[in-house]
Amino acid sequence: MRKKWGEKRYYNLNYFLRNKFGEKVFKISLDAGFSCPNRDGTISSGGCVYCSERGSGDFSGDRNFSITHQFEDIKSMMNRKWKTGKYIAYFQAYTNTYANVEELRKKYEEAVSQEGVVALAIATRPDCLSKEVINLINEYNDRLYTWVELGLQTINEQTAKLINRGYSLEIFEDAVTRLREKKIDVVVHTIFGLPSESGEDMLNTIKYLAHKDIQGIKIHLLHLLKGTPLVKLYEQGQLRFLEQDEYIDLICKAVTLIPQNIVIHRLTGDGPRNLMIGPMWSLKKWEVLNAIDRKLELEDLYQGKKIE
């Protein structure tokens, strides 16, 4: 049976947040100055092949400034479009649990202390969640709505090695288990269009996640950005860009496979225009999202309709 999520045919983040907090809620994307074990030599020095120099935080604040300064800058930009609302302190760039607990606490505390913050979101790797770090996150979860974002990208271990993810599926599963033992919400990142992956591979990742104890999912389109290791694979002919219609079709199929209790945080995304090599059609994000909505409506598809 189809549920109602406002005007959408899926449980979208805006609908979830408005129902939870009673008003518009914005993400304030922050760069806390952390690194990543996949970059500093602990695991690897190359990072994931698609990751930009800013650690997938290309639209976050400037790490050369304090958390407070970044927050105020981005808040001011948001308020030009929306005059009222509350805020999510979103630690987006790099690995946001990759520091000692005292440093993490200092950064998190500065963020959640900003006026109007009602939630904390922490993007990280599943192999950077020690018992002490999870206990710290749980302290914030007791104070305000908190979720942790884990970059899975794919369940295909061959693809994971190709993109230099740096951890196994078993480590991801363990991280989800330990976070959920503390009742901390988990949001999982996936990527469609990774090198060597078929449409079936992409949808298999969604089917796998449909049976996990997660509360949110993000589906990204793979972007090829200048200066990333992925450029070499592209030049070697190991990467083919998804066409727009192909991507929209895959997304609509994916939506039908996701349980109706899982919030869909993202169905596409756009990279920095000055760094983009392709696919260039992805820069028209709203055009893509509108096309997804039209196809769902036209074919009477909705979240969870074909869950297996």
C-alpha positions in Angstrom: 0.0 0.0 0.0 1.3 3.4 -0.9 1.9 5.8 2.0 1.7 9.6 1.6 4.9 11.7 1.9 3.6 15.1 0.8 3.9 15.5 -2.9 6.5 12.8 -3.3 6.2 9.0 -3.9 9.0 8.3 -1.5 9.9 9.1 2.2 12.0 12.1 1.5 14.2 13.9 4.0 12.4 17.2 3.8 9.1 15.5 4.7 10.8 13.6 7.6 12.4 16.7 9.0 9.2 18.9 8.8 7.2 16.2 10.5 9.8 15.7 13.2 10.5 19.4 14.0 7.4 21.1 12.7 9.3 23.5 10.4 11.9 23.8 7.7 15.3 22.4 8.8 18.6 23.1 6.9 21.9 21.3 6.8 24.9 23.4 7.7 27.8 21.5 6.1 31.0 21.8 8.1 34.7 20.9 7.6 36.2 20.2 11.0 39.7 19.8 9.6 39.9 16.0 10.0 41.8 13.7 7.7 41.1 10.1 6.7 42.9 6.8 7.3 42.5 6.1 3.6 44.6 9.2 2.8 47.2 9.6 5.5 48.9 6.2 5.0 47.1 4.3 7.8 45.2 2.3 5.2 46.2 4.0 2.0 47.5 7.3 0.7 45.3 7.5 -2.3 41.9 7.7 -0.8 38.8 6.4 -2.5 39.3 6.9 -6.3 36.3 9.3 -6.7 37.0 11.4 -3.6 38.0 15.1 -4.3 40.8 17.0 -2.5 38.1 18.3 -0.1 37.2 14.9 1.0 33.7 14.9 -0.5 33.0 18.1 1.3 33.1 20.4 -1.8 30.1 22.3 -0.7 30.9 22.5 3.0 32.6 25.3 5.0 36.2 26.3 4.8 38.4 24.3 7.2 40.6 27.4 7.6 37.9 28.9 9.8 36.4 27.9 13.1 33.2 25.8 13.3 31.3 28.9 14.5 32.6 31.0 11.6 31.7 28.3 9.0 28.3 27.9 10.6 27.5 31.6 10.5 28.7 31.9 6.8 26.5 29.1 5.6 23.6 30.1 7.8 23.6 33.6 6.2 23.5 32.0 2.7 20.6 29.8 3.7 18.7 32.6 5.2 18.7 34.5 1.9 16.4 31.9 0.5 14.5 30.8 3.7 13.9 33.4 6.4 13.1 31.0 9.2 14.0 27.5 10.1 16.2 25.3 12.3 19.6 23.7 11.6 21.4 20.4 11.4 25.1 20.6 12.2 26.5 18.3 9.5 30.1 17.2 9.7 30.5 16.3 6.0 34.1 16.6 4.8 36.6 13.7 5.3 36.2 11.3 8.2 34.5 12.9 11.1 35.3 10.4 13.8 39.0 10.2 12.9 40.5 12.0 15.9 40.7 11.5 19.7 37.5 11.7 21.7 38.5 15.1 23.3 39.0 16.7 19.9 35.8 15.3 18.6 33.9 16.5 21.6 35.3 20.0 21.2 34.2 20.2 17.5 30.8 18.6 18.1 30.1 20.8 21.1 30.9 24.0 19.2 28.6 23.0 16.4 25.6 21.9 18.5 25.9 25.0 20.7 25.0 27.3 17.8 21.6 28.9 18.0 18.8 27.0 16.3 20.6 23.6 16.0 18.2 20.7 16.5 20.2 17.8 15.1 23.8 16.5 14.6 24.9 14.5 11.5 28.3 12.9 11.4 29.7 11.4 8.1 32.4 8.8 8.7 33.9 5.4 7.8 32.7 2.2 9.4 36.3 1.4 10.3 36.7 4.6 12.4 34.1 3.9 15.1 35.8 2.8 18.3 33.8 1.9 21.4 34.8 5.3 22.9 33.7 7.2 19.8 30.3 5.5 19.7 29.9 6.3 23.4 30.6 9.9 22.7 28.1 10.0 19.8 25.6 8.4 22.1 26.0 11.3 24.6 24.8 13.7 21.8 22.1 11.3 20.8 20.7 11.6 24.3 20.7 15.4 23.9 19.4 16.0 20.4 18.6 14.0 17.3 21.8 12.5 16.0 22.6 10.3 13.1 25.8 8.7 11.6 26.4 8.5 7.9 28.4 5.5 6.6 29.9 5.4 3.1 29.2 1.9 1.9 28.9 2.7 -1.8 28.6 -0.9 -3.0 28.3 -4.5 -1.6 30.4 -5.8 -4.5 33.8 -6.6 -2.9 35.5 -6.6 -6.3 34.3 -3.0 -7.0 35.2 -2.0 -3.4 38.8 -3.0 -4.1 38.8 -1.2 -7.5 37.6 2.0 -5.9 40.1 1.6 -3.0 37.4 1.7 -0.3 39.7 0.1 2.2 37.4 -2.0 4.4 35.3 -5.1 4.0 31.5 -5.5 4.1 31.9 -7.3 7.4 33.4 -4.2 9.0 30.4 -2.2 7.7 27.9 -4.7 9.2 29.7 -4.6 12.6 29.6 -0.8 12.6 25.8 -0.8 11.9 25.3 -3.3 14.7 27.2 -1.4 17.3 25.6 2.0 16.4 22.1 0.4 16.6 22.8 -1.2 19.9 23.0 2.5 21.2 19.9 3.4 19.1 21.9 5.8 17.0 20.3 6.2 13.6 22.4 5.1 10.6 22.3 6.6 7.1 24.1 4.7 4.4 25.7 6.2 1.2 25.6 4.3 -2.0 26.9 5.2 -5.5 25.4 4.4 -8.8 27.7 4.3 -11.8 30.9 2.9 -10.2 33.4 1.4 -12.7 32.6 -2.2 -13.7 29.2 -2.2 -12.0 26.1 -3.3 -13.9 22.6 -2.0 -13.1 22.0 -5.4 -11.4 25.0 -4.7 -9.1 23.7 -1.3 -8.1 20.2 -2.7 -7.4 21.7 -5.6 -5.4 23.3 -3.1 -3.0 19.8 -1.6 -2.5 18.3 -5.0 -1.9 21.0 -5.8 0.6 20.4 -2.6 2.5 16.6 -3.1 2.5 17.1 -5.9 5.0 19.5 -4.0 7.3 18.6 -2.0 10.4 19.3 1.4 8.9 17.1 4.5 9.1 18.2 6.4 6.0 19.8 6.0 2.6 21.6 8.3 0.1 22.0 7.3 -3.5 24.7 9.3 -5.3 25.5 9.5 -9.0 29.2 8.9 -9.6 30.9 12.1 -10.6 34.3 12.2 -12.3 36.2 15.2 -10.8 39.5 16.6 -11.9 42.4 15.6 -9.8 40.9 12.4 -8.5 42.5 8.9 -9.0 39.3 7.9 -10.9 40.5 10.1 -13.9 43.2 7.4 -14.6 40.6 4.6 -14.8 38.5 6.8 -17.1 41.4 7.4 -19.4 42.0 3.7 -19.5 38.5 3.0 -20.6 37.4 1.4 -17.3 34.6 3.9 -16.6 31.5 4.6 -18.6 29.2 7.4 -17.5 25.5 6.5 -17.0 23.1 8.3 -19.3 20.5 10.5 -17.7 17.5 8.2 -18.8 19.5 5.1 -17.6 20.1 6.7 -14.2 16.5 7.8 -13.8 15.3 4.3 -14.6 17.7 2.7 -12.1 16.7 5.2 -9.4 13.0 4.5 -9.9 13.6 0.8 -9.6 15.7 1.3 -6.5 13.0 3.4 -4.8 10.5 0.5 -5.2 13.0 -1.8 -3.4 13.4 0.4 -0.3 11.2 -0.3 2.8 8.8 2.5 3.6 10.3 3.2 7.0 13.7 4.2 5.6 14.1 7.9 4.8 15.6 8.6 1.4 18.0 11.5 2.0 19.2 11.8 -1.6 18.5 10.5 -5.0 21.2 12.3 -7.0 23.7 15.1 -6.5 25.9 17.6 -8.4 29.6 18.1 -8.2 31.5 21.4 -8.4 31.1 22.7 -11.9 34.7 23.8 -12.2 35.9 20.3 -11.3 33.4 18.2 -13.3 34.6 16.0 -16.2 31.3 14.2 -16.3 28.5 13.3 -16.6 27.6 16.9 -17.3 23.9 16.3 -17.3 24.1 15.8 -13.5 24.7 19.5 -13.0 21.0 20.0 -13.7 20.0 18.4 -10.4 16.5 19.7 -10.2 15.8 18.6 -13.8 16.9 15.1 -12.8 14.8 15.0 -9.6 11.7 16.3 -11.5 12.2 13.6 -14.1 12.4 11.0 -11.4 9.1 12.3 -9.9 7.4 12.2 -13.3 8.5 8.6 -14.0 7.3 7.4 -10.6 3.9 9.1 -11.2 3.6 7.9 -14.8 4.3 4.3 -14.0 2.5 4.3 -10.6 5.7 3.5 -8.7 6.4 4.3 -5.1 8.8 3.4 -2.3 8.5 -0.2 -1.2 6.2 -1.3 -4.0 8.4 -4.1 -5.1 10.4 -4.9 -2.0 11.8 -8.4 -2.1 
